Amino acid sequence: MPDTASLLSLAAALVAAGLAAGLIAGLLGVGGGIVIVPVLFQLFTMLGIDPAVTMHLAVGTSLASIVPTSIAAVRAHIRRDAVDFALLRNWAPGVVAGVFAGSALASIARGSLLTGVFGTVAALVALYMMLVPDGVRLRRSLPGLWMQRLIAAVIGCFSAMMGIGGGTLTVPSLVLCDYPIRRAVGTSSAVGMIIAIPGTLGFMIAGWDLPGRPPLSVGFVSLLGLALTAPTAMVTAPYGTRLAHIISPAWLRRAFALFLMLTSARMFWTLLR
């Protein structure tokens, strides 16, 4: 185990990650998991946690932290009329089904597979945001109901496996269908809430009796990691929401892409070491 000074430094890093996650959750509608998963993964690795459960713990704890973060972000976006409730009603069944499927797959997958999925999806979305010019659309409207639910299920599945709130996939999916990006960000915050609640329960159940988990863990959810990230993320989420309605959509795309690419590179570096 690290010494006291190292643990204090790691605790400070978790608090800082929570602050950044909340800001990014409100700004980009990604639920903050894209920040928290890599930080928790490094933290658990440094603490000497069993590598077989390290990534599972990072994903499960991230999903748990997204619950309060997304609630704070959704409330702020609702005040700005940026949440499409009709779309949420259409997507909810698919999202929930996808989350349960993703949680089940994650419970039996090796940690390296989850790390690879995280890095690959993050890189693909970053490349899309960087290389596809703003204004390019595949459709001029959303597809039919059942195709929307299929898209929602895929988003729910991969988001549960990655420990993210869904905005990483929801925002570009909506934008490609000529959906306004600010409304996509607001609605994806609500999608993140739908993903995080059943996803957290799934990871709690999946890791309930497994060995190698650190103290103060409920299944694959670390209560210590949750306690240090969720409250701080809730503080900054409303500020991120305000920025989302000030910053131009083009800058939103660039910021989103850069952060995803850096995160992806870090995860692949971990796999290749």
Secondary structure, DSSP 8 states (H G I E B T S, - for coil): ---HHHHHHHHHHHHHHHHHHHHHHHHHSSTTHHHHHHHHHHHHHHTT--HHHHHHHHHHHHHHHHHHHHHHHHHHHHHTT---HHHHHHHHHHHHHHHHHHHHHHHHS-HHHHHHHHHHHHHHHHHHHHHS-TT--S-SS---HHHHHHHHHHHHHHHHHHT--SHHHHHHHHHTTT--HHHHHHHHHHHHHHHHHHHHHHHHHHTTT-TT--SSEETTEEHHHHHHHHHHHHHHHHHHHHHHTTS-HHHHHHHHHHHHHHHHHHHHHHHH-
